[in-house]
Amino acid sequence: MLLPDRLNQRIAEAITHQINTEREQADTASPVWRERCEVARVAMFSDAERSVFISHVSERRGSAAAREMQSQAESLRTNAIFFLARKPS
């Protein structure tokens, strides 16, 4: 089993790969793309860091924005984990 730090690192690498793939076909000047990149950055945080960041978002942008960011970040992390599970070591 991977140590948590190593697992977080591999998840971050998979998310980076996903974002780089999306970048090729995205309008990188759009607000939607900036939001996607922010969510990806949050998804690469450790659990504790993500929790703190989401708390700050809730305070500054409201709970609905925080819930949406958290949901999207969790989805990216889940997709990255599935990607890593299919990828040969």
Order of alpha helices (4+ residues) and beta strands (2+ residues): alpha-alpha-alpha-alpha
